[in-house]
Every structure is written in structure tokens, then in C-alpha cells.
Amino acid sequence: MSDPTTTSPPVRLPMTRLGVMMFLQFFVWGSWYVAMYGFLNDAGMTEIGPGGSFDAAAYTVAPIAAILAPLTLGLICDRLMNTEHVLAILNIVGAGLLWLAPTLASAGAPDSFLSQFTQPMILCLLAYMLCFMPTLGLTASLSFKHLANSEKDFPAVRVLGTIGWIVGNWAMWGCRLFNGEGKIISQATAQLEQAKAAAGSNGAASNAAQQAFDTVMSTIEYSDNSPHIFHAAAIASGILGVYCLTLPKTTPPAKGEPISVSKVLGVDAWALLKDKSFFVFAVASFLVCIPLAGYYAKGYGFVDAMGVQLFGSTTGAMSTGQMSEIIFMLVMPICFARLGVKKMLMIGMLAWAVRYALWGFAFGQTGPMLTLPIFVGILLHGICYDFFFVTGMIYTDKKAQPEVRGQAQSLVVMLTQGLGLGIGAQAFGWWMGRCTSADDVVNWSQLWYVPALFALGVMVVFTLLFWDKGYRDVSASQPASSTVEG
């Protein structure tokens, strides 16, 4: 019998600790990112001017930060500092920036494209995202290093992130329960419905009832559009920063090696693009993220405009997408074994096209023909995200050599959540203006059908060109560090 003191620690303990890390990280993001559109709208920052709109800028700063993330990973994480220490610093600094951000909001529209990024709140959000975006690649690479088998174990860890996002979405709704605001909202809503029913065709009485309701709602502090969405995220970010110091020790894989400009910039990871299959994967991922940006930048506004809510919350309705994500995350190991990387990526891309097509169809409908396609489109998020983004993370981890895996993950983040979503956020800001009439009526069908066709086209091209004959799905018995033949 072997000496118990020499046996390796069980995988379950680090999985639990990594799961808590994922929960807190995505709680932070989910608390404010989706509902930010509502906050900006209330603050008068969604008006479209000659230079676009500030809400487009707010959803562009994350992609800008994702483009710059390789600088952080390339030098600090792969060579100078332990990953858990970098995560702690970034999250603690980010907490202060999140707390400050809502105090800098001001109404208006940018006069030029560059003036989008001179507004104080936008600059503060940019500074925060420069702290946050690198953590997406860092938590992924840290998890892969401490898991026995990434394809089997990573989805179980990552699903805690999805749960964290959902809890973050519902944070403000939970505050209503504790301070009694939920009861006030329910009573005011019931009174509004009764007053409008009694008013009938009397427009003046109906307007008076609506004004009375709006007056009550203006007293609600914890709402989807409240500045407290940033405060909740800031508190969680500070907690995460401290917690990161308890994570498994993750030393720089290239510590002690000579530092060169190419290595600092993460050029080592770009060598992966010489592999034809990885090149097709990278380009397709970049292109499909252009239409994907519409979900994050305009999805909340669309669902809110259609009046689709869950328990009185638009954010609550949007969170059902993450609920479906949990299911698909848990079945990912089975999907890997049955489908393989190519088919999973294909299905993920197709799901985005179907989602937008459903939303385009829903506009102009009423009753179930309105709400059902919208909710189905939201629920497709499980396939949209898991089969595309998470599968891409695992594929990248298998293709990259151990010494550049951090850079490789950052490269994918830069191409997808950086360039792709960045171009997409600005494109949707422009396209929103083209789909809006002179009297500010948005043709949502036109807005969604075009990106649906774009995503479908990318999926078809990817299907025809991607064929990684050398890629082998790693079985449950193989370690995550196994190399993959190109």
C-alpha cells in the first residue's frame, strides 16, 4: 500500500475552490452588464447623435480591453507573477472603479466617434474593463492547469460561473424582497391595471393613472436601472480579490526565461494561426462575434421594449438564458464524446442565427406569438454560449503548448470578445440608427434579420473549411496537459 502522504490531493477540492472563483467572477459581471442599458437609458445616455451613442461606447470598452489583455497575460502572468496574485490585484482595483462609475453618468449624445470615449463614466468603465477582461483568460488558464481533465471537469467548474451570473442578475430583485419594495411595486402595478380598466377609453384618466404609477416607481431604489447594480458588483469584486489569494498556487509557466518584445506582446501564441484548422476556427470566431454583439448591446433594450419580463424584471427574463446554460454546461462532456469540436462549434453558431431570426419574427406579433419566440431566443443562450465560447476555450487549451496557453486563451479573447464584439457593438449602434424612423420607432425585425443571415453565412463557411484531422478529443483518463497533434 502506498504511503498516503505521497498521494496527490484529490481533484474535488480544487474544483470546489475554482468553482467559487467562477461564481464570484460572473456574479460581478452579471450584476451590472446586462442591466447597464437600462441605467444608461434612464440617465439619458442612449440618445443617438452625430458620433453615435454613449451606450454603444459603454458596450465597446469591454472589447477594447479584451484587445489589450494579451499585454497583461503575455508578460505578467506567463513570466513575472503568480496568476492568483494578478487576479487579486485586478479585482480589488476594479471594485473601486465600479463603485465610482455611476456617479459619473450625464445625459447627452456624442458629437463625434472619438467623443464617445471622453465621457467620464465611459472612461471609468474602460479603466474597469482593463482590469476585468484579462481575468477571463486568467481564470480559464488557471482552471485548466489545476484540473485533471479539462473536457470532463472544466464544464462543472464553469457552471458555477453561470449560476453566479444568474444570481447577479437577480441581486437587485432580491434587495426589493428585503426592504419591502417588491410589495410596493406589486400594489402599484395592481392599482395601475385597475385604474386603466376603469378608465376605458378615457385617455386623460388613463394618463393620470400612469403618472401616479410612475411617481411610485420613481421612489424605488433597488431596480434593474438603479446605480446599485454597480455597487453590488463592486462589493463582490472586492470579495473575489481577497478570495483569489486563497486559490491554488499557479506559478508563471515561463518564469526565468529571457523576455523579448515578441513574447511580451504574446506573439508566441500567434504561431498557432499557422495551423490551418486553428486559423479557420479563429477567423470564424472573430466574424461570428460581430453579429453576436447585438445580443449584449441591444438584447436587453429589445426585450424591455417588447414588455417581456419575469417577475416584473427585464433582467430576470434575460437571466433565463443562463439557466439554460447550466443544463448544456453539464451535458458538455457527453456532447464532446458524441459530437466532437467541429459539430459543437457549428451548432453554437447556428443557434445565434436561429435566435435572431426568432426575435425578428416576434416583432409586430402579440400574445404568445410575441413572448414565446423571445423566450425561446433567450433560452438558446445555453447552446449559443456553451457550444461556442466554452468549446472554443477547451479547443484552444488542447491546441496550445503549455508555455503559451495563457497567451493562447488571451488571443482568442482578443479576437472574439475584443475585435469581434467591439466592431459589432459599433456596427449595431450604426445599424440601430438605420432601423429607427424619424419619429424614433425601431424596426426590430430589420435589426435582427440581418445579423441572423450574417451568423448563418459564417457557420456555412466554417463547416466547409474547418477539418482538424489531427485533433483528438481527450478521454476522461487523459490529463488536461496532454498535447494535441496539429
Secondary structure in CASP SS format (residue, H / E / C, confidence):
PFRMAT SS
TARGET T0000
AUTHOR 0000-0000-0000
METHOD secondary structure of the structure
MODEL  1
M C 1.00
S C 1.00
D C 1.00
P H 1.00
T H 1.00
T H 1.00
T C 1.00
S C 1.00
P C 1.00
P C 1.00
V C 1.00
R H 1.00
L H 1.00
P H 1.00
M H 1.00
T H 1.00
R H 1.00
L H 1.00
G H 1.00
V H 1.00
M H 1.00
M H 1.00
F H 1.00
L H 1.00
Q H 1.00
F H 1.00
F H 1.00
V H 1.00
W H 1.00
G H 1.00
S H 1.00
W H 1.00
Y C 1.00
V C 1.00
A C 1.00
M H 1.00
Y H 1.00
G H 1.00
F H 1.00
L H 1.00
N H 1.00
D H 1.00
A C 1.00
G C 1.00
M C 1.00
T C 1.00
E C 1.00
I C 1.00
G E 1.00
P C 1.00
G C 1.00
G E 1.00
S C 1.00
F H 1.00
D H 1.00
A H 1.00
A H 1.00
A H 1.00
Y C 1.00
T C 1.00
V H 1.00
A H 1.00
P H 1.00
I H 1.00
A H 1.00
A H 1.00
I H 1.00
L H 1.00
A H 1.00
P H 1.00
L H 1.00
T H 1.00
L H 1.00
G H 1.00
L H 1.00
I H 1.00
C H 1.00
D H 1.00
R H 1.00
L H 1.00
M C 1.00
N C 1.00
T H 1.00
E H 1.00
H H 1.00
V H 1.00
L H 1.00
A H 1.00
I H 1.00
L H 1.00
N H 1.00
I H 1.00
V H 1.00
G H 1.00
A H 1.00
G H 1.00
L H 1.00
L H 1.00
W H 1.00
L H 1.00
A H 1.00
P H 1.00
T H 1.00
L H 1.00
A C 1.00
S C 1.00
A C 1.00
G C 1.00
A C 1.00
P C 1.00
D C 1.00
S C 1.00
F C 1.00
L H 1.00
S H 1.00
Q H 1.00
F H 1.00
T C 1.00
Q C 1.00
P H 1.00
M H 1.00
I H 1.00
L H 1.00
C H 1.00
L H 1.00
L H 1.00
A H 1.00
Y H 1.00
M H 1.00
L H 1.00
C H 1.00
F H 1.00
M H 1.00
P H 1.00
T H 1.00
L H 1.00
G H 1.00
L H 1.00
T H 1.00
A H 1.00
S H 1.00
L H 1.00
S H 1.00
F H 1.00
K H 1.00
H H 1.00
L C 1.00
A C 1.00
N C 1.00
S H 1.00
E H 1.00
K H 1.00
D H 1.00
F H 1.00
P H 1.00
A H 1.00
V H 1.00
R H 1.00
V H 1.00
L H 1.00
G H 1.00
T H 1.00
I H 1.00
G H 1.00
W H 1.00
I H 1.00
V H 1.00
G H 1.00
N H 1.00
W C 1.00
A H 1.00
M H 1.00
W H 1.00
G H 1.00
C H 1.00
R H 1.00
L H 1.00
F H 1.00
N H 1.00
G C 1.00
E H 1.00
G H 1.00
K H 1.00
I H 1.00
I H 1.00
S H 1.00
Q H 1.00
A H 1.00
T H 1.00
A H 1.00
Q H 1.00
L H 1.00
E H 1.00
Q H 1.00
A H 1.00
K H 1.00
A H 1.00
A H 1.00
A H 1.00
G C 1.00
S C 1.00
N C 1.00
G H 1.00
A H 1.00
A H 1.00
S H 1.00
N H 1.00
A H 1.00
A H 1.00
Q H 1.00
Q H 1.00
A H 1.00
F H 1.00
D H 1.00
T H 1.00
V H 1.00
M H 1.00
S C 1.00
T C 1.00
I C 1.00
E C 1.00
Y C 1.00
S C 1.00
D C 1.00
N C 1.00
S C 1.00
P C 1.00
H H 1.00
I H 1.00
F H 1.00
H H 1.00
A H 1.00
A H 1.00
A H 1.00
I H 1.00
A H 1.00
S H 1.00
G H 1.00
I H 1.00
L H 1.00
G H 1.00
V H 1.00
Y H 1.00
C H 1.00
L C 1.00
T C 1.00
L C 1.00
P C 1.00
K C 1.00
T C 1.00
T C 1.00
P C 1.00
P C 1.00
A C 1.00
K C 1.00
G C 1.00
E C 1.00
P C 1.00
I C 1.00
S C 1.00
V H 1.00
S H 1.00
K H 1.00
V H 1.00
L C 1.00
G C 1.00
V H 1.00
D H 1.00
A H 1.00
W H 1.00
A H 1.00
L H 1.00
L H 1.00
K H 1.00
D C 1.00
K H 1.00
S H 1.00
F H 1.00
F H 1.00
V H 1.00
F H 1.00
A H 1.00
V H 1.00
A H 1.00
S H 1.00
F H 1.00
L H 1.00
V H 1.00
C H 1.00
I H 1.00
P H 1.00
L H 1.00
A H 1.00
G H 1.00
Y H 1.00
Y H 1.00
A H 1.00
K H 1.00
G H 1.00
Y H 1.00
G H 1.00
F H 1.00
V H 1.00
D H 1.00
A H 1.00
M C 1.00
G C 1.00
V C 1.00
Q C 1.00
L E 1.00
F C 1.00
G C 1.00
S E 1.00
T H 1.00
T H 1.00
G H 1.00
A H 1.00
M H 1.00
S H 1.00
T H 1.00
G H 1.00
Q H 1.00
M H 1.00
S H 1.00
E H 1.00
I H 1.00
I H 1.00
F H 1.00
M H 1.00
L H 1.00
V C 1.00
M H 1.00
P H 1.00
I H 1.00
C H 1.00
F H 1.00
A H 1.00
R H 1.00
L H 1.00
G H 1.00
V H 1.00
K H 1.00
K H 1.00
M H 1.00
L H 1.00
M H 1.00
I H 1.00
G H 1.00
M H 1.00
L H 1.00
A H 1.00
W H 1.00
A H 1.00
V H 1.00
R H 1.00
Y H 1.00
A H 1.00
L H 1.00
W H 1.00
G H 1.00
F H 1.00
A H 1.00
F C 1.00
G C 1.00
Q C 1.00
T C 1.00
G C 1.00
P H 1.00
M H 1.00
L H 1.00
T H 1.00
L H 1.00
P H 1.00
I H 1.00
F H 1.00
V H 1.00
G H 1.00
I H 1.00
L H 1.00
L C 1.00
H H 1.00
G H 1.00
I H 1.00
C H 1.00
Y H 1.00
D H 1.00
F H 1.00
F H 1.00
F H 1.00
V H 1.00
T H 1.00
G H 1.00
M H 1.00
I H 1.00
Y H 1.00
T H 1.00
D H 1.00
K H 1.00
K H 1.00
A C 1.00
Q C 1.00
P H 1.00
E H 1.00
V H 1.00
R H 1.00
G H 1.00
Q H 1.00
A H 1.00
Q H 1.00
S H 1.00
L H 1.00
V H 1.00
V H 1.00
M H 1.00
L H 1.00
T H 1.00
Q H 1.00
G H 1.00
L H 1.00
G H 1.00
L H 1.00
G H 1.00
I H 1.00
G H 1.00
A H 1.00
Q H 1.00
A H 1.00
F H 1.00
G H 1.00
W H 1.00
W H 1.00
M H 1.00
G H 1.00
R H 1.00
C C 1.00
T E 1.00
S C 1.00
A C 1.00
D C 1.00
D C 1.00
V C 1.00
V E 1.00
N C 1.00
W H 1.00
S H 1.00
Q H 1.00
L H 1.00
W H 1.00
Y H 1.00
V H 1.00
P H 1.00
A H 1.00
L H 1.00
F H 1.00
A H 1.00
L H 1.00
G H 1.00
V H 1.00
M H 1.00
V H 1.00
V H 1.00
F H 1.00
T H 1.00
L H 1.00
L H 1.00
F C 1.00
W C 1.00
D C 1.00
K C 1.00
G C 1.00
Y C 1.00
R C 1.00
D C 1.00
V C 1.00
S C 1.00
A C 1.00
S C 1.00
Q C 1.00
P C 1.00
A C 1.00
S C 1.00
S C 1.00
T C 1.00
V C 1.00
E C 1.00
G C 1.00
END
